[in-house]
Amino acid sequence: MKNKILIIFFLFICLPNLLFANTKYFLEGLNLYKDKKFDKAKFKFEQDIVFNPKSEMSYLYLSKIFQNLDKKDLEEQNLNTVILLNPKNEEAIYSLAKLKLKNSDFQKSRELNKRLGDLCIKFCEKSSKLKKEIENLSKK
């Protein structure tokens, strides 16, 4: 009985602090990203991932940072992680399709765009434009 009380006490005291810490790192990273302080933002998103390895949004913002830093391999790696964590993340699918198109991987870009079209809610218009872009570039 005494152990149960200690566990409950621990959860009520420590759990909110841990949850706040996780959110805090992401929010700090987001603010730094908006201020274009990419190195500091990257560190905060990485801290968030340490406490929450399934932080889909931290991986997404890391991919955006790597896009700004022109580090395509790391951008792709983080986009793939987002899609692994949430296969329906439209922004990640769209960004990866655009990245594949830039790398002249028309087939993979088409596949990703088709997948995006099948589940699109927010990115339907972008998906249609991307489809035209893929077709125009693949003809050249």
Buried (B, 14 or more C-beta within 10 A) or exposed (E): EEEEEEEEEEEEEEEEEEEEEBEBBBEBBBEBBEEEBBEBBBBBBBBBBEBBEEBBBBBBBBBBBBBEEEBEEBBBBBBBBBBEBBEEBBBBBBBBBBBBBEEEBBEBBBEBBEBBBEBBEEBEEBBBEBBEBBEEEEEE
